[in-house]
Amino acid sequence: MPYRSPWMTEELDAFRDQFRKFLTKDLAPQAETWRKQRLVDRSAWLALGNMGALLPSIPESYGGLGGSIAYDAAVIEDIERIVPELTNGVTVSSGIVAHYIERYGSEAQKQCWLPGMARGELIGAIAMTEPGTGSDLQSVRTSARCEGDNYVINGQKTFITNGQTCDLVIVVARTGGAGAKGLSLIVVETAGAKGFRRGRKLDKIGLPAADTSELFFENVIVPRENLLGPEEGQGFIQLMQQLAWERLIIAIGAVSSMERAVELTAGYTKERKAFGKALLDFQNTAFTLAERKTEATVARVFVDYCIGQMIAGDLDAVTASMAKWWCSQKQVETIDECLQLHGGYGYMEEYPISRMFVDARVQKIYGGANEIMKLLIARSL
């Protein structure tokens, strides 16, 4: 019997069957255009919203499907496997930003923003990283000063996914003194926001279709009611509470990518001949793929366990850090080995494995560098 994730249901099977067909027929043919123009078209967001693939675990009262986190996991897996050009943007807006708003937003905020995000009309971003601040979020310098009924935001952010297209930005800003207790999360609605400026779309070695940008805030005025949460100073706690899910998202994508790499390479080595026989008939090829399939399966089972814990509300930060570190590390190793088995063709952009190779590398960096993951795990010993 083939392995089946324990969080799968018949209802989710039906959703995924239609979703995979939609991705293959309607969106995958556009992927090359997005890579060349270095941006995903707005029409793709609207199509995903129409399919119910955005905000699938957000309650129906806010425009979502009302499913469990399993629906988010399924969407991430299928997008990564079929149209990976969409993975980063969708996971940030639908998988991360929407969950911050649903968890910490007021009723008015949820009703205002979530339905538009579910339809694909509003794209979300979260602005944590600054030019001098990566994993050390307590060192954030962007400020939000109170003036009457408004905040005045000043600062600079970088490496922001959906930066060029976002309509909503959750800004990690300093509303108080130094350290973690001085941070808050404030939502900036970008349309007509004076002083808000999108910087250059950053040139990356991989993920060309992923919209990654600098953002600038120069005396941007935001209503105080755009604060996420009932009071200031809760930002760092909110970030820490959500990081387990964000790191699991990375692990989910990594597993899907590993499985795809092994499947693509197995197919290639069955067809490619050398010295009169298929590459897969050589022991080195067979053993390499055997090892990588085994590790992909181990990763799958572990991530499925984490998804189950997440559904139950029991996923802890250490376990999520283990998943993010190990799966992203194995993703990079697996794709490197699979590219090697493609020989010179693996270095050609027309072969998916070459794109997967450069796209995978950042998985070990964002969401918290893997060195930070090891540090967090070590603290639990």
N, C-alpha and C positions, 0 to 999 in steps of 0.2 A: 504494500500500500504506500503511495506517495505521502510524504509528510504534509500535514495540514495544520496551519496555525490554530491554536486552541481558541483564539478570540474571534475566529471567523464564524459567521452564522449564515443560514440560508438567505436571509434578507440582504445581508452584505454581499453574498455571492451574486445575487441578482443585480444589485447596484454596480458591482465591479464589472460584471459582464457587459453591461451597457456602457459603462465609463471607458473601458478599454477599447471598445469598438469606436466610441466617439473620439478618443485620443488618436487612434490609428488612422481613422478616416478624415477627421476634420482639422486636427492640429498638427500632427506629425509632418504632413507635407509642407507646412509653413516654417518648420524649424530652421532650415538652411537660410531662409530669408532673414530670420531673426538674428542668426549668428553673424550674417554679413552686415546688417544694419546696426548690430550691437544693441538691440532693444526688442522687447516683445511688444507686439501691437496691442492696443487697447481692446480690439475686437476679440482677442483670445480670452481676456478677463471676462468679458461679457458672456462669451460662449461657455466658459467654465461656470459662471454664475447661473446661467440658464440650465445647466446640467445638474445643479445642486452640489457641485464639487467644492464650492467655497463655503467655509464655515459649517461643515457638515455636522460638527458636534455642538454647535451653538443652538440653544432652544429655538423652536419654531416661532415663538412670540417675538424673536428678534431677527427673523428672516432665515435662520439656519434650518438644517434638516432635523435637528433634535436627536441625532444619534449619539453614540458613545465615542470616546477617543479612538476606538477601533476604526471608525470611518476616516478620521484624519490619517491614521496610519496607512490605511488602504489607499487613500488618494496619493499620499507621498510615495508609496511603493510603486504604484502604477505610473505616475508621472515620471519618476526617475527611470523606470524601465523603458517607457515608450517615447516620452518627450522630455528628456532631462533639461532642456533649455528653460523649462518652466519651473523647475524644482525650487530654486532659491527664492524667486519672487513670491510664489504661491505659499511656500512654507512660512515666510516672514509675515505676509499680510494675513493669510487665513489661519495659519497654525500658531502664530505668536501674537501679533498685534491684537487680533480679535479676542484672543483669550485674556489678554490684559484688560481690555475694555469690559468683557463679560464678567471677569472676576472682581475688578476693583472699581468699575465705573458706576455712576449713579444711574437710576432708572432713566432719567432724561438723556444721559450720555449714550446709554445702550440703544434707546429708541432712535436717537439722532444718527448714530454712526453705523451700527451693526447691519441693519437691513441693506444699506447701500453697499457695504462691503460684501455681503452675501450675493448681491446681484452682480458684482464686479464693476460697479460704477465708482466705488471709492477704493483706492489702493492704499494700504497702510505700510508704514516704515517705523522702525524703532532706532533712535539715534543715541547710542551709548558711546561708541569709540570716538576719541579725540586724537589729534595729531600726536600728543605726548602721553596718551592714556589708552592702554589696550585692556588687558585683563584686570588691571588695578582700578576698578570702578570707583573706589573711594577717593581717587585723585581727580575726579571730574572737576573741570573749572568753569564750564558753561553755567552762567548765573541766571536766576529768575528773581528779579526784585519786585516787591509789591509796591504798586502805586494806585491807591484807591481801590477800585474794583477789578484791577487788571494786574497781570504780571508783565514785566518788561524783560525779555530774554536776550542775552548777549552771549555769543560763543561760536565755536566752530566744531563741526563733527566730520568724521571721515570714514570711509569704507561702509557707507550706508546703502544697503540693498533696497532697491526701489526708490533711490534718491531722486532720479530724474522724473519719475512718474507719480510719486506719492501725492495723495490728497490729504492724508492725515499722517502726522509724525509724532510718535511718543518720544518726547525729549527728556533725557536724563539731565536734570539741572539742579544746581545748588541753590536752595531756598534758605539755607541756614549756614551754620559754621562749618569748619573743616570736618572731614571724616564722614563715615557712613550716615550718621544721624542728620546730616545737613542736606541730604538728597531727596528730591521729589520727582514724580513723573507728571509731565504736563503735556497735553495734546495740543499740537499746533495744526490748525486747518490752513493748508497752504494757499488756497485760492484767495487772492486779494490781500494776503498778509504782507503788509509793508515792512521792509527790512529783512524779509526772508529771501534768501538767494540760493539757487542751486549752482554749485561749482561745476567743475569739469566732470564728465563721465570718465571714471578712472580706467586706464588701460591695464588689463590684467593678462597674465600668461595663459589663463584658462577662463572658462565660463563667459565667453564673449557676449552671449545674449542676456546675461544677468546684469541688470542695471545697478551699478555700484558707483556711488558719487560722494563728493564733498557737499556739505550743507553749511550755510552761513546764516547766523542770526544777529542782526544789528538793530537793537532797540525794537524787537518784534513785540507788539502788544497783543496779549492773549487774555481773554476773560478769566477771572479767578475760578469760575465754575468749570474750567477745562482741566483742573487738577484731578488726577486719578486718585481716588481714596478720600476719606473724610477729613484728613488733616495733612499738613506738610510733614516732611521728614520721614515718610514711610517708603520712599522710593527704593532704598537699598534692600529693605526687607521684601518688598514686592518683587524685585529682580531676583533675589535668592530663591524665593518661593517658586518662580517660574522657570528657573534655569534647568531644573531636572527634566522638565518636558522638552525644553529647547535642545538639550543635549541628546535626549532620546530621539528627537526628530533627525538629528544628524546621523545617529546610529542606524535608524530605519533606512534612510537614503543610502548609507554605506552598504548595508546588507543587500539591498536591491541591486546596487551597482556591481557588487561582487558576483552575485548570481548571474547577472547579465554578461559580465566579462567571461566567466567560465563557459556559459552556453555559446557565446559568439566564437570563442577560441576552440571549443570542441568541434563546432561545425566547420570552422576553417581548417583545422588539422585533419579532419576526415577527408576533405576534398583536395588539399594541397599534397602534391607528390614530391618525393625526394628519393633519389637512388632506387626508383622503381616501386616505392610503396608509400602509403599515406603517412604523413607525419605522426598521426596518432598511433601508428604501429611501432614507432620507436619507443623504447622503454623510458627514455628521459622525458619525452612528451607526455606519455601516459601517466608516469609517476608525478610529474609536476601538476598536471590537471587533477589527479587523484587527491593530492595534498590540498590544492586550492578549493576543490569541491568540499572536502571534509571541513576545512576552516570556514567556508561560507555557511555550511550546515550548522556548525557549532555557533557561529555568530547569529544565525537565524533563530535557533532555539533560545539563546540567551536574550535576544531582543524581544522575542515573543513573550518570554517571562517578564521582561520589563514592561511591555505593553499591558500585560495582565495586571501587574502591580499598579500601573498608572490608572487603569480603568477602576481598580479598587480604591484608588486614592492613597496607595501605600508606597509609591516609588520614592526612595530616598536619594539624596544628593550624591552619596558615595557610589551607589549602584549605577546611577545614571552616568556618573563620571567614568566608571569602568566601561560601560557600554560605548560611550563616545570615544574614549581613548582606544580601546582595543579594536572596535569595528572600523574606525577611520584608518588606523594603522594597517590593518589587514586589507582594507580596500586598496590602499596605495600599493602594498606589496603584491596583492593579487593581480591588479591591472598591469603592474610592471612586468610580472612573470608572463602574463598573457600576451602583452605586446611583444615580448622577446620571442614567443612561439610563432608570432606572425612574421618574424624576420624583417626584412626591409620594408615590406608592405605595412607593417605595424607603425612605421614612422610617417606614413602618408596620411594626410588629413581626410582623404576620401574613405578611409577605414574607421569605423566608430571607435575602435580600441585606442587609436591615437588621440582622439578627442577626450575619451574617458581618462586617459593618462594625465593630461594637463589639467582637466577639470577636477580630478580627485585630490590633487595636492593640497588645496586650501582646506580640505576637511580636517586636517590635523591642526589647523590654526584657528579658524573662527569658532565661535561658541565656547571659547576658552581654549587656549593652546594646550596640546596634549601634555606638556610638562606641568601645567597647572593641574590638569586632571590627576596626574600621578601624585602631585603634592597633596591634593585633597584626599585621595585614597590612602596615602601614607599616614595622614593624620588620624585615620580610623583604626590603625593597627594597635 
